[in-house]
Amino acid sequence: MSKDTGLGPVKRFGVRYGATPKHKLAEIEKEQKKPQMCPYCSKPKAYKTSFGIFECGKCGSKFTGKAYVVGKRAKLLEDITKLTAPETEKKEEDSDEE
């Protein structure tokens, strides 16, 4: 009996190409096959239809994203807003003191 390597669908390559590329491909395929979060209705119903193109199964909207996943743009914008908001408040307080 051989042990399970956890590669899933990448087993189709057999002994070819080496372990490291197959492990990387397995991670990418697992990530792209699971439902992605729709930026319009916020439901995990968006599926990849083509390279960088996603379609939501709930609201029916089509949108672009990264090559394999929708991306984390909204999360990044929230983080940037949180980081820059205290700085602008401090600058306003400094200008009021003068």
N, C-alpha and C positions, 0 to 999 in steps of 0.2 A: 504494500500500500504506500502510495506517495502522500506526503503531507499537503494540506491545503495552504496555498500561498496567499490567498485572499485577493488574487488578481481579477477575479470575476470574468468579464467578457474578453479580457486581454489574453486569456488562455488560448485564444484562437491562433496566436502566433507561435505556439509550441515552444521549441527550444531556440528559435531564431531571435535575433536582435539584442539579447542580453537582458539582465534583470533590471537594471536601473531605468532604461527607457520604458520598459513595460510597466514598472511601478509608477512612473510619472504619468504615463498615458492612462493608467487605471484611475489615478486621482482626478485627472481632467474629465474623463468620461463619467465618473460617478457624480461629479459636481454639475456637469452640463445636463445629465439625464434627469435629475430631480427637479421638481417644479420650482420656478423662480418667483420672486415677489413682484407683482405688477405695480408699477409706480402710480397708476391711475386709481385702481380700486383697492390697493393694499392687500390683495389676497394672493396666496401662493399658488396661482393657477396659470402662470405664464410659462409657455414652452417654446423651445428654440425651433424655428421653422427653417431657417437658413443661417448662413454664416453672419452672426451679429444681428439677426432679425428675430424678434420674439413676438408671439401672439398670445393674448390673454384668453383663456377658456371661459372666463366668467363674463367680462365686459366686452370682449371681442376686439379690443384695441390692438393695433400693431405698432411696435416701436422698436428702436434700435438700442443696442447695448454693447457690451464688450464681445469679444469673439465667442466665448464659451458660456459666460454668465451675464446676467443683466447688469451687475455692477453695484457699487455702493455710493453713487454720487450724492443721493439725498443725505446719507449718513455723514459724508464728508462735509457737505454744506452746513449741517447742523453743528458739527464739531468746530468748523471755522467760525461760525457765528458766535458760539459760546466763548471761543478763545479771544475774539476781537472785541466783543461787547464790553468786558471790564476795562479794557484799555481806553476805549472812547469815553467811558464815564470818568475815568481818572483824568483824562486830558481836559474835559469840560470843567471838572472841579478845580484843576490847576489854573485855568483861565479865569474862573470866577474869583479866585483869591487875589489875583493881581489887580 
